[in-house]
Amino acid sequence: MFKHRLWTHLVLSLSLSFVTLAGALSIPKPAEAAGTTFYVDDARPDDSGNGTSIATAWKSLTKVNSVTFQPGDKILFKAGGIWTGQLHPGGSGSAAGGAISIDMYGTGNKPIIDGNGMTGQGVVFFSNQQYWEINNLDISNDALAEGDRRGIEVIADTSGTTNHFYIRNNIIHDIEGSVGGTLTNKKTAAIYFEGQSEMTQFNDIVIENNVIHDVKNQGIVTNNSAIDFSADEYYPGESGWNNVKYAKLAIRSNTIYNISKNAMIVRLADGGVVEYNVAHDTATGTTGNTMFTRSSRNTVLQYNEGYLNRSPGVDGNMYDPDLRSPGTVWQYSYSHDNNHGLIWFCTDPEDSGLIVRYNISQNDKGNLVYINYAFTGASIYNNTFFIGSGLSPTIIRENPANAHTYSFDNNLIYNNSSTASYVFASSGTTRSLDSNTFYGQHPASEPSSTVDTHKLTSDPLLVGPGTGGIGLNAVDGYKLLAGSAAIGSGKVISGNGGKDYWGNTVSATAAPNRGAYGGAGVTYSSFTRQTEDLLLSGSTGERHISFADTACSGGRCTKFSSDGVGDNVIYGINIPQPGTYNVKVGVKRLNDRGKFQLSGAGSPIGTEQDLYSATSSVVELNIGNVTYNQAGDKGLKFTVTGKNAGSSDYILSFDYVVLTKQ
């Protein structure tokens, strides 16, 4: 049984609107009024009010579930309220009258809908309904034993299209489903959509800005339980598939973690986009790739981050174009520290047009690129792979039992491992390798210059190989320094997407770079970090806070309240390259400030600094130089050494840190 936790998250509000025709759905009973706002407050004595004002709010889920709502209605739950049971309101919105929305009112925590272990349906449940928006709920369904449980569930068995479900800004957690690899297991999820007839389509589905954690078995799933996915008529683009597809599907900006199997299973998508999602600590209970498509075509997965897939066996990659995923594009994503690697092809022999480009893989294990099931055509280009010295991955593995045709071009492999390898099939695979960089350790199985006639083995001069942190923007170490042989030496690829991982333009005609970075060479000089943005990796004393101050750069400074001499605060900072750096620190002086000694790399930097001043001021101190023999995450330690005779306290206050390579 999972433990309940309180999490906060940044909400990005993004609205999509598509005008579509409503399908024919049955309507139970008349609603009270179109475009009416209803309030629900768990502190009310009963449901005797009409619900149309805060003073006359309803109390129970039973009351909400008894009403058939009309287009434009709003159902608002009081912030901080707690309801136990299932939320299953009636009615549908419409394209003309607007969606029906569920949301919160007031300030405080999101209203809690606790399923209390219910089984068989979602805690929030819709059947043969459409035009609904579900926002700002805290949904859970914990229990002592595993079972058939879901967070939000939308099902339809009608002929036609179910339109417009937007699920945004919810926290869905502690769903005690069932762990395993069967279809039954894969139905237990945080968010689950299912068509239940051979003529049920979904259109305009948006799932964004949700936090999903501690769920058995899946994060987000789209499905149809009435079809035979292997039948010819259900290959993407065929007549049967067109009757059950998901059109205008967007899954974006969700945070998903502590999931027993997959963060996402995207089935039956016609186009659509999966982007800006973060998934970590997946496959914690059984094998599973973090995000995969099935019977989908032309779907784009981009700007996603996947790390710490903990799969105990196979299927532990970040990405998987699974059976029948023609034309899917996998790009601009960051895979790191997974039990397997970036991508695992579990495709269909007919699948073609697959593209894997401008991704970064750091310290992934297992099979980094697994050419597994048969497919007709895939292009893998301009990706960057970093393999640490303690790892033993198979960088490219081909399954000799299946036929494949693919190209592998302009990739940059930075291999520090003496035990990494390549496994190529002796027959059955048609491959083309061109203009790749293989740097570092060179296993005997590495493609030769006969196979890749434009192969490079020289140092690609990455800014900081192996220094990627957590977050899509924490990978600047994989840019190329000026003078790199990887700059402008790649193969021109038609339809290359037009930009690299960082958004730099990639020419359609000029020779591109190798790896995920397509910009000009970086002339490395200095970088500035705001102290409020740095990781606080340790401190003693009373407390460390960030505070607003218009005199500080970025409008904020940090303050360390000390008990006295010897207290210290340590800021974590990423050093992209080994070498000697000059350190400058922006500080805020005042009459209660103390003295400090800065240290780094195990030694003092410069001399003692006194922050006392009779008047307030923000100044920059040139502290001194420090030498780092290795790149990576380092600590800058500020230790209180005393205080000026005129100072009233030992407080230290900082604005920013500037490191300049000497």
Secondary structure by P-SEA (a helix, b strand, c coil): cbbbbbbbbbbbbbbbbbbbbbccccccccccccbbbbbbbcccccccccccccccccccaaaaaaccccccbbbbbcccccccbbbbbbbccccccbbbbbbcccccccccccccccccccccccccccbbbbcccccccccccccccccbbbbbcccccccbbbbcbbbbccccccccccccccccccbbbbbccccbbbcbbbbcbbbbcccccccbbbbcccccccccccccccaaaaacccccccccbbbbccccccccccccccbbbbccbbbccccccccccccccccccbbbbccbbbcccccccccccccccccccccccccbbbbcccccccccccccccccbbbbcbbbbcccccccccccccccbbbbcbbbbbbccccccccbbbcccccbbbbbcbbbbbccccccbbbbbcccbbbbbcbbbbccccccccccccccccccccccccccccccccccccccccccccccccccccccccccccccccccccccccccccccccccccccccccccccccccccccccccbbbbbccccccccccccccccccbbbbbbbbccbbbbbbbbbbbbcccbbbbccccccccccccccccccccbbbbbbbbbbbbccccbbbbbbbbcccccccccbbbbbcbbbbbcc
